[in-house]
């Protein structure tokens, strides 16, 4: 069992001088990122499939233990029936497989309009997905979180050894309408959840890995109870023999790496895990870290 921790980006100049050493150049960002964290949520593949030379560069800048978790392109997930996209999905898998051992689970993010009425379409697509390529599925239509659809989805994923992606926006609900969220995907998520009562967070192991996307409040202390909750669940999952992939977001990006570090610290208090690479790097300069 392994705990992988990361963010949705590595190219963020605001990390230079705190998360990255002072003077780090953009061409060095990925290398420095992988010296501290162990995985990356590959959102760029949602918009464009990387060229072979790009993938080779990614591999050259990261250790073999690092994991890339690419998002399935929107041309597959957001363009009509999934079942019609099997060939395109196979081509995407072929490209990303060039990462070799650095390829972690991919994840399929379905649009909010994709409801349980499309269950058969989803089932057809997932049954065609290669069993040797790990995949997490993120649903956003709120009906998926209600019975009997919640149970049906979990059973399908369990039968196919796929994960159900959990996205947790609870800590930023108080920011709804705040300018820090304006125009962001996080604001869209909050607006979708306000159309109905808040859906419950339903973490459930349906395969041998767990996949969490945690959206944190920029004030670090506002996340404490949620990080405690997730640390307990992650530790329990690890003890059951599952891997855990935890990706931390924040509206301003700056604080996201520190959520990762704090989750690692709290999980390590509950079960035995490997040191975070960051623990061996000289980067403990962020002032708000003491707020935990």
Buried (B, 14 or more C-beta within 10 A) or exposed (E): BBBBBBBBBBEBEEBBBBBBBEEBEEEBBBBBBBBBBBBBBBBBBBEEBBEEEBBEBBBEBBEEBBBBBBBBBBBBBBEEEBBEBBEBBEBBBEBBEBBEEBBBBBBBBBEBEBBBEBBEBBBBBBEBBEEEBBBBBBBBBBEBBEEEBBEBBBEBBBEBEBBBBBBBBBBBBEBBEEEBBEEBEBBEBBEBBEEEEEBEBEBBBBBBBBBBBBBBBBBBEBBBEBBBBBBBBBBBBBEEEBBBBBBBBBBEBBBBBBBBBBBBBBBBEBBEBEEBBBBEBEBEEBEEBEBB
